[in-house]
Amino acid sequence: MKSVYGLKTSCARWSEHLADTLRALGWIKSKALNNVWMKDCGSHFEYLAVYSDDIIIASQDPKRVYDTIQETYTMKGVGAPEYFLGAVCGREKGPYTDTGSTTTLSAKVFIQNIIPRLEEELGVLRSYTVPMDTEYCPELDETHFLGAKDLSKFRMLTGSAQWAITLGRIDICYACTMMSHYNMCAREGHLLAMKKLFGYLKCHNKGKILFDTRQLQIKDVELFDGGNWKQTHGDVKEAVPNDLPEQKMKPVKIVIYFDASFACDMVTRQSITGIIVFVTGTPMRWYCKQQHTVESSTYGAEFVSGRIATEMAIELRYTFRMLGVPIDGPVLLLGDNRGMIQNASMMSSQLKKKHNAIAYHRVRECVAANIIQLGFVRSENNFADICTKALNGPKIHRFTKDLLFWTSDSGECQSESNPVK
């Protein structure tokens, strides 16, 4: 809109004017998400999300909502979303929702647009089956440092990859995170690794997130019930705000997979935390980050990851409740380290490594308050594994065929050519 352009404060003034308009139309701003607005429609809520001058609406009658807004503003591109903030919005038929079809989000157009530009700068990109070689350790790379021009290209590659991750490409999360550490001092080997990453995206550009409202099918999970926690934590309860909106929407079940790659950095020996959050059957959030501390055991690294996943669970429970969406039971936290899970979820277990006390007590308190429930899954069924290490072709495709490359009929991984490794 024209009000965005002009003075330095135009964006702020536009935001204020839009907020006044929406409030006059009966919308209220969510206390959990700053750019999301809600409207009470009796049996349900309608939602309106604003990003600068882009607006997307979730409503049983979105045209009616747009028509009321158009009485004040001139709107362009009104209709079912096809392309929003760089993501392709599609529809997929199938038994995913009560309506027989559901929304998908894809980075395909972004990838197809960026690949020709990159090939003009870097030459033809070969196709690869994985985003990062399993044997490659970027911290041990001793090739020559890049010059200023090539370093700029490297930063462009990492920035583009990060945006692809934002649009749903979970499969490159680990590779991009590792390479982003070298934005200020990249080497020739790092640039070559980023070329391989985009060679993988070039070959596998059809990945998309499916909004599936069915319950997530969890394979071979072993749940732990700690028993009576009053002996150690008393009557600890979850802190629930007093100003919650009425819970009118369908309850959602949240499942969080977490993992840690112990001491994977060969120089600093720091571990990597990987987390994937599912809301019903939809992957909604993914996290890959190097831990700030150096842990002396897998147990410690897993507890750090479990603490971060626990804090995400608390955040998500608050966010959904403030949107009028009730939570179906405790958040299910699934990891593949049995010792850590037993130690955190069984009331009789004692902490043996005192320097892990903060993470230990944080997780156990949330178990006692029924905020989370811990479960053990084998590593081959832990989706977070894709965010903690470079996987070979069969392993990464085992996860991506469920996360990104499903098909309506077979669920097999899609690709557009015969890639080489």
GIUR-V640478 format. One record per helix or strand of 2 or more residues. SS is the DSSP state (H for helix, E for strand). FROM is the first residue (numbers start at 0). LEN is the number of residues. If there is no record, write none. Layout:
ss=(SS	SS)
from=(FROM	FROM)
len=(LEN	LEN)
This chain:
ss=(H	H	E	E	E	E	H	E	E	E	H	H	H	H	H	E	E	H	E	E	E	H	E	H	H	E	H	H	H)
from=(1	9	27	35	44	53	61	82	86	100	107	137	147	169	187	207	221	229	253	271	281	297	330	337	353	371	378	382	392)
len=(3	15	2	5	7	5	9	2	7	6	15	3	19	11	16	3	2	4	8	8	9	25	5	8	15	5	3	5	11)
